[in-house]
Amino acid sequence: MVRIRAFEDAAEDASQGGVAVYGQATSGRAKVRGPLHLSTGQEAVAAGVCAHLTANDYITSTHRGHGHTLAKGADMTRMMCELFGKAHGFNGGRGGSMHIADFSVGMLGANGVVGAGMPIAVGAAHAQKIQGRPDITACFFGDGAINRGPFLESLNWAQVYRLPVLFVCEDNQWSATTATSAMSAGAGAAARARSMDIEAVEVDGNDVLAVYRAAQELVNSVRKGDGPKLLHTRTYRVKGHVSVDKAAYRNPSEVEQALARCPIKKARALYLTMPGARADVLDQIEADAQAEIEAALAYADACDPPDPETAYTHIQTVGAGQWH
Ligand SMILES: Cc1ncc(C[n+]2csc(CCOP(=O)(O)OP(=O)(O)O)c2C)c(N)n1
């Protein structure tokens, strides 16, 4: 959680033209350009779920995917390089924040199209089942995605074929500038899953222990071959929809309440109630994350962009069926 927070804070800063590593804000051009969707305050969902996944398990993610990717084991430096548009990035600097994929850790892709990761997850899980593998796929999606067709199709297909998928609804209560409650009929993701006889569990998404425990049971069950399950995590989107969005459309009091429920603060407080707990251990975890992000920023800043000679690589000439 602490590494994800460090990453999100640094990425936000870099998108505004400041680079935290130098200890000063620079007013020059932003190092990260384009839309940046931050998962600040939602770290417990990624951490609590991915803690139960092996390197061979898959995940699919959303447009807000940095946390899921880091929690699945992806390298922080390569992710920052991707945000900076540099050659060492996961996609050679061509994808940016919303198109990160790292197959080496089973991260099949962030996705700028809401809900589009869901059928990809189900396809991956179908392959896992056909191949008789012991692996599963965890599919992260937002509360807004449940109103799109891929949600219905994916849950249905996964249940009909009893596929090894854990659907994880990261319910941060907002869908861009609209409160999800204002546009979703019924009782939400869990109720819709139950209507298809898919077991669904609802949990406080800011309580990492609660997420961890609920995910543990569901992952074990999916891995055993019990078919798909759904975990509905209730959290909150602390930042605006994208980094430039000041979120003036919402009541500041709800943000304050969410900040008071910060999952990292909550986990810290809980740990310190335990016998033998040491605050210096937690301080060291934070210091390590800070050192790691500073090194990642420095590397990304110094790294070269993709060679202009390769500008047409990975481009398909539409109609000609030919890749360059
Ligand atoms: C198919 C599609 N429709 C609309 C959009 C524009 N859009 C981007 S993010 C977003 C809101 C998504 O909300 P949610 O799924 O709850 O995820 P969150 O942003 O809250 O993490 C919308 C409508 C899109 N990217 N794709």
The ligand as a MOL file (V3000), in Angstrom:
LIG
                    3D

  0  0  0     0  0            999 V3000
M  V30 BEGIN CTAB
M  V30 COUNTS 26 27 0 0 0
M  V30 BEGIN ATOM
M  V30 1 C -16.9260 2.4810 -22.8280 0
M  V30 2 C -16.5170 3.7650 -22.1810 0
M  V30 3 N -17.4600 4.6850 -21.8820 0
M  V30 4 C -17.1100 5.8510 -21.2880 0
M  V30 5 C -15.7940 6.1150 -21.0190 0
M  V30 6 C -15.3970 7.4220 -20.3290 0
M  V30 7 N -15.0350 7.1070 -18.9410 0 CHG=1
M  V30 8 C -13.7600 6.9460 -18.5690 0
M  V30 9 S -13.6120 6.5290 -16.9650 0
M  V30 10 C -15.2660 6.6190 -16.7290 0
M  V30 11 C -15.8820 6.3540 -15.3740 0
M  V30 12 C -15.5900 4.9650 -14.9210 0
M  V30 13 O -16.0710 4.7790 -13.6180 0
M  V30 14 P -15.7230 3.4810 -12.8330 0
M  V30 15 O -15.8710 2.2850 -13.7040 0
M  V30 16 O -16.5190 3.4970 -11.5880 0
M  V30 17 O -14.1700 3.6130 -12.5360 0
M  V30 18 P -13.4220 4.7380 -11.6830 0
M  V30 19 O -13.0260 5.8140 -12.6590 0
M  V30 20 O -14.3510 5.2140 -10.6430 0
M  V30 21 O -12.2400 4.0390 -11.1220 0
M  V30 22 C -15.9050 6.9500 -17.9040 0
M  V30 23 C -17.3640 7.0960 -18.0440 0
M  V30 24 C -14.8310 5.1430 -21.3670 0
M  V30 25 N -13.5330 5.3260 -21.1310 0
M  V30 26 N -15.2150 3.9630 -21.9190 0
M  V30 END ATOM
M  V30 BEGIN BOND
M  V30 1 1 1 2
M  V30 2 1 2 3
M  V30 3 2 2 26
M  V30 4 2 3 4
M  V30 5 1 4 5
M  V30 6 1 5 6
M  V30 7 2 5 24
M  V30 8 1 6 7
M  V30 9 2 7 8
M  V30 10 1 7 22
M  V30 11 1 8 9
M  V30 12 1 9 10
M  V30 13 1 10 11
M  V30 14 2 10 22
M  V30 15 1 11 12
M  V30 16 1 12 13
M  V30 17 1 13 14
M  V30 18 2 14 15
M  V30 19 1 14 16
M  V30 20 1 14 17
M  V30 21 1 17 18
M  V30 22 2 18 19
M  V30 23 1 18 20
M  V30 24 1 18 21
M  V30 25 1 22 23
M  V30 26 1 24 25
M  V30 27 1 24 26
M  V30 END BOND
M  V30 END CTAB
M  END
